[in-house]
Amino acid sequence: VNTDGYANAVMGTGTIRRDRSASTYATGGALLDQVTLESLYMGDGFARRIVDIVANDATRAGFDVDGIDESQEDKLESALEALSVNKHIKSALTWSRLYGGSLMILGVNDGGSLEDELNLDTARDFEFIRVYDRYQATVHVRNTDPASEQYGQPELWLISPTLTGTMPYKVHNSRCIILDGAALPDRQRSANENWGASCLQACTDQLTR
């Protein structure tokens, strides 16, 4: 039985009973899970190209930073290269499209810990960038104050690296850049831990065929 697109009783597709008096109707499709998405990405060349093409095109030529004094351009370019900024942006875009979301942690040295809110006034150095897919990032604390502008938004994330020997750690939302996935209705998004959908979700039937 087809559960991820359309069912047509006349053609007998997606149905158990072949009732020729029935017409085509929409059926609710389950969101693709992590294992399925990874299998598609590793085993299907078309799926991999769909995921990669946007990230590749967006980062191929690098980027410019406006508002920087010409005397500081070389220094900034060296710093961006040392941090592998372009590489991390490409990874974040790729995993956001594949999994439906990703997160970039900005390692800014401002005298506080990763769990503290970022203080740009005391920021001294930009030390690292880390990228995690949505399955490695779980909301640990969410703003539940209806009167707050940040109502419903994450305040603290729990990061669970997959690297052997590493331990989960917490990071404040202000130290993160969140890349969401494809749009989802609110109820579907809520069931998906408030992340979007994979870019492969809408073309699964075509990939299967």
Secondary structure in CASP SS format (residue, H / E / C, confidence):
PFRMAT SS
TARGET T0000
AUTHOR 0000-0000-0000
METHOD secondary structure of the structure
MODEL  1
V C 1.00
N C 1.00
T C 1.00
D C 1.00
G C 1.00
Y E 1.00
A E 1.00
N E 1.00
A C 1.00
V C 1.00
M C 1.00
G C 1.00
T E 1.00
G C 1.00
T C 1.00
I C 1.00
R C 1.00
R C 1.00
D C 1.00
R C 1.00
S C 1.00
A C 1.00
S C 1.00
T C 1.00
Y E 1.00
A E 1.00
T C 1.00
G C 1.00
G C 1.00
A C 1.00
L C 1.00
L C 1.00
D C 1.00
Q H 1.00
V H 1.00
T H 1.00
L H 1.00
E H 1.00
S H 1.00
L H 1.00
Y H 1.00
M H 1.00
G H 1.00
D C 1.00
G H 1.00
F H 1.00
A H 1.00
R H 1.00
R H 1.00
I H 1.00
V H 1.00
D H 1.00
I H 1.00
V H 1.00
A H 1.00
N H 1.00
D H 1.00
A H 1.00
T H 1.00
R C 1.00
A C 1.00
G C 1.00
F C 1.00
D C 1.00
V C 1.00
D C 1.00
G C 1.00
I C 1.00
D C 1.00
E H 1.00
S H 1.00
Q H 1.00
E H 1.00
D H 1.00
K H 1.00
L H 1.00
E H 1.00
S H 1.00
A H 1.00
L H 1.00
E H 1.00
A H 1.00
L C 1.00
S C 1.00
V H 1.00
N H 1.00
K H 1.00
H H 1.00
I H 1.00
K H 1.00
S H 1.00
A H 1.00
L H 1.00
T H 1.00
W H 1.00
S H 1.00
R H 1.00
L H 1.00
Y H 1.00
G C 1.00
G E 1.00
S E 1.00
L E 1.00
M E 1.00
I E 1.00
L E 1.00
G E 1.00
V E 1.00
N E 1.00
D C 1.00
G C 1.00
G C 1.00
S C 1.00
L C 1.00
E C 1.00
D C 1.00
E C 1.00
L C 1.00
N C 1.00
L H 1.00
D H 1.00
T H 1.00
A C 1.00
R C 1.00
D E 1.00
F E 1.00
E E 1.00
F E 1.00
I E 1.00
R E 1.00
V E 1.00
Y E 1.00
D E 1.00
R H 1.00
Y H 1.00
Q H 1.00
A E 1.00
T E 1.00
V E 1.00
H E 1.00
V E 1.00
R E 1.00
N C 1.00
T C 1.00
D C 1.00
P C 1.00
A C 1.00
S C 1.00
E C 1.00
Q C 1.00
Y C 1.00
G C 1.00
Q C 1.00
P E 1.00
E E 1.00
L E 1.00
W E 1.00
L E 1.00
I E 1.00
S C 1.00
P C 1.00
T C 1.00
L C 1.00
T C 1.00
G C 1.00
T C 1.00
M C 1.00
P C 1.00
Y E 1.00
K E 1.00
V E 1.00
H E 1.00
N H 1.00
S H 1.00
R H 1.00
C E 1.00
I E 1.00
I E 1.00
L E 1.00
D E 1.00
G C 1.00
A E 1.00
A C 1.00
L C 1.00
P C 1.00
D H 1.00
R H 1.00
Q H 1.00
R H 1.00
S H 1.00
A H 1.00
N C 1.00
E C 1.00
N C 1.00
W C 1.00
G C 1.00
A E 1.00
S C 1.00
C C 1.00
L C 1.00
Q H 1.00
A H 1.00
C H 1.00
T H 1.00
D H 1.00
Q H 1.00
L H 1.00
T H 1.00
R C 1.00
END
